[in-house]
Amino acid sequence: MGDTIEVNGLRKSYGGRVVNEIPRLTLSEHRIEGLIGPNGAGKTTLMSLITGRIRPDTGSVRLLRDGAAIEITGMSLNRVARLGVVRTNQKIQDFESLTIEDSMLLSLATDRDEGPGRLFGERDFRERCDPIIADYVAAMKFADRSAHALSAGEKKLLDIVRCLLLEPKILLMDEPTVGLPTEQTDEVMALVSRVAERQDMKVVIIEHDLDLIWKVCEHVHFMADGQILLHGTPEEVRTNRLVRDKYMGESHA
Amino acid sequence: MLELRGIRSGYGDVTILKDVDLTVEAEIFAVLGANGAGKSTLMRTIARLLAVEAGDLRFRGEDVTAVAPNRLAEMGISLVPQEANIFPNLTVRENLSLGTMFGTRSSRSRIDEVFDLFPDIAARADQKAGSLSGGESQMVAFGRALAQEPRLMLLDEPTTGLSPKYVNLLLEKVRQIHDSHGVAILLAEQNAVKALEVASRVLVLSLGKVYLDSPVSETDLEAIQGGYHI
């Protein structure tokens, strides 16, 4: 069945505004799930609470693995990532001084490879990583791996690749299509689906591109005003009146 | 209204735009192209956030190749950038009021107009903008540019992070301000179909050069897609 995330009694507020109020939620029971909702619904905040970027006011987040429950509430971002829960970013995060290749190497480095003078100096480390990097450079169509990612789209792709290279068990993707043309979005999601299948990885996608959500997700959660209001198959969520009224507007109805 | 002749610009040693010629009248001009084609660089160059390496930039007949960005804003050019687009430590209202430094109508009426368009941020008028979600931040950035009473709006993927309902609202507003006030719009978008629904002219950039510059009515999607596959 693989890993799942269980949220209980989670609450987070900023200056009197409650942005997350979730009594109970299980995420990643399915291979690829969607999390949708209007702007300001609290979707990104929920991801930040799960991955340890911010701490909840109350409540808990647990990672369920092999019949055991690992408490990850308030755990630091890097410890949560080491447990296999990794998140791609809504806003572009990039090591601007690193080339595309070096940025990928950073994700591939293990504890053994790290340390002053070792990371980028070791020929065998580069050689070992070369075929893996070559695969991703080809899949994402980077023109030159020794160059820097300049456009917003390239930076976005690099962010996604860096996360995949960590071989996560659960990948949380916060608006992965932003800055990418439709055709490239399809390629990225095809790649993510292949990796999910190959590495037994679960994926949760936050997205406003509903065509993508309906196409790739097996299960969808709908969130508004800080609360999870509905779960179901893409078809159940797509045809729900509440979702149409609160979120989709006329063009998708 | 806006003329670019032989424009070259980029970042440090890397030249992105190569000899770009472009004339923008009071129209909605969709700017399309693959990743790295130079769409954002074009916007930032026109707004003078990037230095022009070669070529001339003219706005309403005046040479603005070396004019400071704040002077351009005063002349009526407003930019909605792709990222880092609001002041997180100012409230939503304060962010919007920065857009009313220039222009003629009262600051209040212009801010109220933005709130009418985006009720979600009206409810958060006195909150720090840094506490907003990504989509709400985008509404503030667009609202601030709108409040400037611009003659030319540079919109760099303005629908980024917006829910489907607001994508349609925003694009409808773009059409309205063009129709009612004759505002020229340069609209860079990844969603070509949405952009072409409101645009009358389309520019396709490819590897920093103009691949296609044509009225939308005379252009089919296949011709546009050619610029993505070079």
Interface residues (C-beta under 8 A of the other chain):
Chain A: Y14 G15 R17 G37 P38 N39 G40 A41 G42 K43 T44 T45 Q90 K91 I92 A143 L150 S151 A152 G153 E154 L157 E175 V178 G179 L180 P181 T182 E183 Q184 H208 L210 Y247 M248 G249 E250 S251 H252
Chain B: Y11 V14 I16 A34 N35 G36 A37 S40 Q82 E83 D120 R124 Q127 K128 S131 L132 S133 G134 G135 E136 Q138 M139 E157 T160 G161 L162 S163 P164 K165 Y166 V167 N168 L169 Q190 N191 A192 Y228
